[in-house]
Amino acid sequence: MYEQITKSFNDLSDKLIGWVTTFVEHLPNLAVALLVMVIAYFMGRFVSKLARRIAGRYIEQKSVTRLIGSVSAVIVVLGGLFLALGVMDLGKTLNTLLAGAGISGLVIGLALQGTLSNVVAGIALSFRKNIRIGHWIETTGFAGEVIEIKLNNFILKEADNNMVIIPNKTIIDNPIKNYSLTTRMRIMIECGVGYESDLEKVEKITKETIANSFDQIESPDEVEFFYTSYGDSSINFLCRYWVDSESGIEKLRAKSKGIIEIKKAFDKEGINIPFPIRTLQLDTGLSLIKDASEEAVSAN
């Protein structure tokens, strides 16, 4: 019994001595590995700031620039970790870490597939020059000003001041109408005049009114006027003209002003804009039958 205890104690002592000896032998490598990790840490901070600064020149979204800086720092630190493990002759540990990282990445990717797709879409949106913060866009049934493009969603402020949060993947997968990409916009006004109106005079007054109210410089930008149909109470027409506009609100204002000016001009010239009229015809036969029935009763 005593011999077994002594043997076990000696084995434990030998292992401890071996570990200490190995530690002392690898102490220079450990110092070099620690030095590599410290250098990698400070290099990661420097690369992160540099990457954020460079990305900020091309990307307006701060969240995306922060992500790029963080990813750059992580890459540098991971590179330092792999170098440190190599210095300490821990190649097998390095291979194990790489295999575990691959499996973990696959599992995380499958679990966060929707979130990661929105993040990738957000990064893609941040590099698009045709969609910027401050633009007025219309997509998926919503229209408003782009307030922020985050990593996972897209924020619009509608004309009624309500905020609409749309997943980035939805923005990427659907058409977008961007009113801010062009400085000129065509306005269309539909109206009608009475059948008694002089149609040539109506056309002339409408064109002159719009041309005096909005700047129509180039020949393609001339005011267009077309009669479109015979209505129940009016002869309908369509007027189209160009305005300087970069948002849906300015378009609405220009259309409102055009309607007001046309109404003023028509009132001044005595041109009637009729409203729907319904004519009711009463059949007098009912009253005659009623009178005949009353006479028959009085005779009896």
C-alpha positions in Angstrom: 0.0 0.0 0.0 2.8 2.4 0.9 4.7 1.5 -2.3 1.6 2.4 -4.4 1.2 5.7 -2.7 4.9 6.5 -3.2 4.7 5.5 -6.8 1.7 7.7 -7.5 3.3 10.6 -5.7 6.5 10.1 -7.8 4.5 10.0 -11.0 2.7 13.2 -10.1 5.9 14.9 -9.2 7.5 13.8 -12.5 4.5 15.3 -14.4 4.7 18.5 -12.5 8.4 18.8 -13.1 7.9 18.0 -16.8 5.2 20.7 -17.1 7.5 23.2 -15.4 10.4 22.2 -17.6 8.2 22.5 -20.7 6.9 25.9 -19.5 10.5 27.1 -18.9 11.6 25.8 -22.3 8.7 27.5 -24.1 8.9 30.7 -22.0 10.7 32.6 -24.8 8.0 31.4 -27.3 5.3 32.5 -24.8 6.9 35.9 -24.5 7.0 36.2 -28.3 3.4 35.1 -28.6 2.2 37.6 -26.0 4.2 40.3 -27.8 2.5 39.3 -31.1 -0.9 39.5 -29.4 -0.2 42.9 -28.0 1.0 44.2 -31.3 -2.0 42.6 -33.0 -4.3 44.4 -30.5 -2.9 47.8 -31.2 -2.7 47.2 -34.9 -6.4 46.2 -34.8 -7.3 49.5 -33.2 -5.3 51.4 -35.8 -6.7 49.4 -38.7 -10.2 49.9 -37.3 -9.9 53.7 -37.2 -8.3 53.7 -40.6 -11.0 51.5 -42.2 -13.7 53.6 -40.7 -12.1 56.8 -42.0 -11.8 55.4 -45.5 -15.2 53.9 -45.5 -16.7 57.2 -44.3 -15.6 58.9 -47.5 -17.9 56.6 -49.5 -20.6 55.5 -47.0 -22.8 57.9 -45.1 -24.2 55.3 -42.7 -22.3 55.3 -39.4 -23.5 51.9 -38.5 -21.9 50.4 -41.6 -18.6 52.2 -41.1 -18.5 51.0 -37.5 -19.2 47.5 -38.7 -16.4 47.7 -41.3 -14.0 49.0 -38.6 -14.9 46.2 -36.2 -14.6 43.5 -38.8 -11.1 44.9 -39.8 -10.0 44.9 -36.2 -11.2 41.3 -35.6 -9.4 40.1 -38.7 -6.1 41.6 -37.5 -6.5 40.2 -34.0 -7.4 36.8 -35.4 -4.3 36.9 -37.6 -2.2 37.8 -34.5 -3.8 34.9 -32.6 -2.9 32.4 -35.3 0.7 33.7 -35.4 0.9 33.4 -31.6 -0.3 29.8 -31.7 2.1 29.0 -34.4 5.0 30.5 -32.4 4.0 28.3 -29.5 4.0 25.2 -31.7 0.2 24.7 -31.1 -0.5 23.7 -34.7 -3.1 21.1 -33.7 -4.9 23.6 -31.5 -4.9 26.0 -34.4 -6.5 23.3 -36.7 -9.0 22.5 -34.0 -10.0 26.2 -33.7 -10.3 26.6 -37.4 -12.6 23.5 -37.6 -14.7 24.6 -34.7 -15.0 28.1 -36.2 -16.2 26.6 -39.5 -18.8 24.5 -37.8 -19.9 27.3 -35.5 -20.2 29.7 -38.5 -22.3 27.2 -40.4 -24.7 26.7 -37.4 -24.9 30.5 -36.7 -25.5 31.2 -40.4 -28.4 28.8 -40.6 -29.9 30.1 -37.4 -29.6 33.8 -38.4 -30.3 33.4 -42.1 -32.9 36.2 -42.2 -30.9 38.6 -40.0 -27.7 38.0 -42.0 -29.5 38.6 -45.3 -30.8 41.9 -44.0 -27.3 42.9 -42.8 -25.8 42.0 -46.2 -28.6 43.9 -47.9 -27.9 46.9 -45.6 -24.2 46.9 -46.6 -25.2 46.7 -50.3 -27.6 49.6 -49.9 -25.0 51.7 -48.2 -22.8 51.5 -51.4 -25.7 52.4 -53.7 -25.3 55.9 -55.0 -29.0 56.1 -56.2 -30.3 55.8 -52.6 -29.0 58.2 -50.0 -30.2 59.7 -46.8 -32.5 62.6 -47.5 -33.8 61.2 -50.8 -37.6 61.0 -51.3 -38.5 57.5 -52.5 -41.5 55.3 -53.0 -41.4 51.5 -52.5 -43.7 48.6 -51.4 -46.6 51.0 -51.0 -44.8 53.5 -48.8 -43.4 57.0 -49.8 -41.3 59.3 -47.8 -37.8 60.7 -47.0 -35.0 58.3 -46.2 -34.0 59.0 -42.6 -31.5 56.3 -41.9 -30.2 53.1 -43.5 -29.2 50.7 -40.7 -27.6 47.3 -40.9 -31.0 45.5 -40.7 -33.6 47.9 -41.7 -34.5 51.0 -43.8 -36.3 54.0 -42.2 -38.6 56.3 -44.1 -40.5 59.4 -42.8 -43.8 59.8 -44.6 -45.5 63.1 -45.4 -47.7 62.7 -42.3 -44.5 62.4 -40.1 -45.0 58.7 -39.4 -41.9 56.5 -39.5 -41.9 53.4 -41.6 -39.3 50.7 -40.9 -38.7 48.3 -43.8 -36.3 45.3 -43.8 -33.3 45.9 -46.0 -34.0 42.7 -47.9 -37.4 44.0 -48.9 -35.9 47.1 -50.3 -33.3 45.1 -52.3 -36.0 42.7 -53.7 -38.6 45.3 -54.8 -38.7 48.2 -57.3 -37.9 51.7 -55.9 -39.1 55.1 -57.3 -36.6 57.7 -56.3 -37.9 61.3 -56.8 -34.6 62.8 -55.8 -32.6 61.5 -58.8 -34.1 64.0 -61.2 -34.4 67.7 -60.8 -37.5 68.1 -63.0 -40.8 66.3 -62.7 -43.9 66.2 -64.9 -47.2 67.2 -63.3 -50.6 66.0 -64.7 -53.9 67.8 -64.0 -57.2 66.4 -65.2 -60.2 68.8 -65.4 -63.4 69.4 -67.4 -65.3 72.3 -68.9 -68.9 72.8 -69.8 -70.2 71.8 -73.2 -71.0 75.4 -74.0 -67.3 76.4 -73.7 -65.1 77.5 -76.5 -62.6 74.6 -76.5 -59.8 76.4 -78.4 -60.1 79.3 -75.9 -60.0 76.8 -73.0 -56.8 75.2 -74.4 -55.1 78.6 -75.0 -55.9 80.0 -71.5 -54.8 76.8 -69.8 -51.5 76.7 -71.6 -50.8 80.4 -70.9 -51.7 80.1 -67.3 -49.4 77.2 -66.6 -46.6 78.7 -68.7 -46.8 81.9 -66.7 -46.9 80.0 -63.3 -44.1 77.5 -64.0 -40.8 77.8 -65.8 -41.0 76.0 -69.1 -37.7 76.6 -70.9 -36.8 73.9 -73.3 -39.0 72.7 -76.1 -39.6 69.3 -74.7 -40.9 71.0 -71.6 -43.7 72.8 -73.3 -47.1 72.6 -71.6 -49.2 69.8 -73.1 -52.9 69.9 -73.5 -55.2 67.1 -74.6 -59.0 66.7 -74.6 -59.6 63.1 -73.4 -63.3 62.4 -73.3 -67.0 63.5 -73.4 -68.1 63.3 -69.8 -71.6 63.2 -68.4 -71.5 66.9 -67.5 -68.3 68.1 -69.1 -65.7 67.8 -71.8 -62.6 66.5 -70.0 -59.0 67.4 -70.7 -55.5 66.5 -69.5 -52.8 69.2 -68.9 -49.2 68.2 -68.4 -46.3 70.4 -67.5 -42.8 70.3 -66.0 -41.6 71.7 -62.6 -38.4 71.8 -60.6 -38.9 69.2 -57.9 -37.0 66.6 -56.0 -39.6 65.2 -53.7 -43.2 64.0 -53.6 -44.2 66.9 -51.4 -42.9 69.5 -54.0 -44.9 67.6 -56.6 -48.1 67.9 -54.6 -47.4 71.6 -54.1 -46.9 72.2 -57.8 -50.0 70.3 -58.7 -52.0 72.2 -56.1 -50.7 75.6 -57.4 -51.6 74.5 -61.0 -55.2 73.7 -60.0 -55.6 77.0 -58.2 -54.2 79.1 -61.1 -56.4 77.3 -63.7 -59.5 77.8 -61.5 -58.7 81.5 -61.2 -58.1 81.9 -65.0 -61.4 80.1 -65.8 -63.3 82.2 -63.3 -61.9 85.4 -64.8 -62.9 84.3 -68.4 -66.3 83.0 -67.3 -65.4 79.4 -68.2 -67.6 76.9 -66.4 -66.1 73.9 -64.6 -69.4 71.9 -64.2 -70.1 69.6 -61.3 -72.2 66.4 -61.9 -75.8 67.3 -62.4 -78.7 64.8 -62.0 -82.1 65.7 -63.5 -85.2 64.2 -61.8 -88.4 63.8 -63.9 -91.6 63.3 -61.9 -94.3 61.3 -63.6 -97.6 63.4 -63.3 -99.7 60.3 -64.1 -99.7 59.4 -60.4 -101.4 62.7 -59.5 -104.0 62.2 -62.2 -104.9 58.8 -61.0 -105.1 60.1 -57.5 -107.5 62.9 -58.6 -109.7 60.4 -60.4 -109.9 58.2 -57.4 -110.9 61.1 -55.2 -113.7 62.1 -57.6 -115.1 58.6 -57.6 -115.2 58.5 -53.8 -117.0 61.9 -53.6 -119.6 60.8 -56.2 -120.5 57.7 -54.1 
